[in-house]
Amino acid sequence: MSGDDDSSGWQLTESDPGVFTELLKTLGVPYIVDDLYSLEPDSLAALQPLHALIFLFKWLPSTEGEPDVSTGRYDSEFPGFFAHQTVNNACATLAVMNALGNIPSLPSGPQLADLMSFTTGMDPQTCGMAITSADWLREAHNALSPPSAISLDGLGLPKTTEDAYHFVVYLPVMGSVYELDGLKAYPVRHGEYEESPEGWLKRAREVIEHRIGTYPTGALEFSLLALRDDPLPSMQSQLKRLQDAGRDSEASEIIVKLSNENAKRERWAFENSLRRHNHMGLVHALLLALGKAGTLDAAKEGAKKVMKTRVERRKELGMGDMDED
Amino acid sequence: MASESRNILLAFKAGRAFRREGTNYVDPHPAKGAVMLVNGEDGLLHFVWKDRTTGAEEEDLILFPSDASFAKVTQSAWGRTYVLKFLSSNQRHFFWMQDASTRRDDEFVGNLNRLLDDPEIIPVWDSRQPEASTSTAPPPASAGPSGAAPTPEQLAQLRSLITSMGASSTANAQPQADDLSLGDILTPANLIPLFTSHPNLLPAIFPFLPPDVPPTADSLQRTINSPQFRAAVRDFDRALRTGLLGGLVRSLGLPEEAGTGVEAFLRAVQAQAAREGGGDHMQTD
């Protein structure tokens, strides 16, 4: 935003699975990002193949500093891809890049493949700068930031809703679970994982649960996202196989799953349309319609009462009326 | 340092911005203000920041010729953040331009820097001022120590400055003027009955939905319930409160005055509804 020295044209985006998935699509990567509501083995198994976990969190203002959460060691000899976060607001996309850069034989579009080979062998700082100076990547990232920030930009409004989330990626690299945090000097190695059906996720769960447990109660807001294969193609081929084999009851289970997955995609597409849209004309059209229907005055009176109550309640709480919006 | 013996060399609308402690972030402060360069009665050059709401001169820096400069913060994404810096110290004061239009930023800054360099010069102003502009605040040109009579253009600029500064202080004399917010008007509780009772109004709203969603009442309902729409309403509400949206609201077919506050905007929309509603949209129920 305005006065923001270090954003280099990167805008703040929402940390939402629909936003990440759209970004992956632009990158030509056939993966999606899903919300993860639980770290239980069963819910993780349902999302396999699962390539990386993205842990995003922020501390609440009541706490001071981050507790020591380290259960691993810095690995200055990290053999994979690691970029520092060199500009603000790019953290979401950078986390995705840190994950994608470490997935062996990643299917991707030509621009991403070029960028990955261009950054091979760079130190984390240079790599971060190379990534964040890629215009096409910045445009892909900015595509889903609210355009109101553009049309109202000249006013330099202080943003009150800016949520400074921090993004950390966990994923397996060469037999170990790694934590990639663009604000840390090096990747953190959390040890080798055992060969088991659960694989790297067992170790990752331990590390993340330990991390969450280190924060005082209520001091941490976080969510977990899963980077996984797009399940639609395999669901579709599975459905065809079951239908061909006449296994109708199993096929109908897949049909339910497919329709849930499609409903989710439809919701993401709708929300992304809303994210790209400048709503100012709609605000005007709606108010105009209220005016034509003759209900604008009543709505104004109602809004005044609501504001009055709000201001009084704030005064009671001793917050004064400094922040009236 | 108000006194008739002081002499305002230049003034423009600008707010202050502050560095977030321990970082390189600079956050603009919302207070409406003005930067003034003044020849004080002490004979020294003062750089003054005045709060346009309270009239208080909250910052008054004595400058020595050639020591200070006013430069654009190039890292600023929106491009209207400036820093006052000094050769003699590491002090930094940040400002952001508050004139509705960016058109004269360079002119203000150029003249400011020339005056910082040499307070004796007479600033050169672009005389192609729009007629009856109330959204810009052209500075008063100094008559200067030479005693040259002000030109009619300079007088017009002066009048316009006084009018616009006076207008904003009158508006601010009623701090409760905007005691309602758009977010409390555009609620589902207010809008959904409208969609059912006046379906004939919907076709005029649909074109303002995102282009890739189906133009249906269902889309409209989902949109007004979405966090994205609510955030946009909140942003627009806050932007209106700056009183600086004159240029923007013209694109909605509203008079510039509608951009001076939430109440003014709603009044203008109401008038527009009455105008348009008097024609073929007349309600019969």
Interface residues (C-beta under 8 A of the other chain):
Chain A: M1 S2 G3 D4 D5 D6 S7 S8 G9 P146 S148 A149 S151 L152 D153 G154 L155 G156 L157 P158 T161 A269 F270 E271 S273 L274 R275 R276 H277 N278 H279 M280 G281 L282 V283 H284 A285 L286 L287 L288 A289 L290 G291 K292 A293 G294 T295 L296 D297 A299 K300 G302 A303 K304 V306 M307 K308 D325
Chain B: G15 A17 N24 Y25 V26 D27 P28 H29 P30 V73 Q75 S76 A77 W78 R80 T81 F94 W96 M97 Q98 T102 D179 L180 S181 L182 D184 I185 L186 N190 L191 P193 L194 S197 H198 L201 A204 I205 P207 F208 L209 P210 P211 D212 V213 S219 R222 T223 I224 S226 Q228 F229 A231 A232 V233 R234 D235 F236 D237 R238 A239 R241 T242 L244 L245 L248 L252 L254 L266 V269 Q270 Q272 A273 A274 E276 G277 H281 Q283
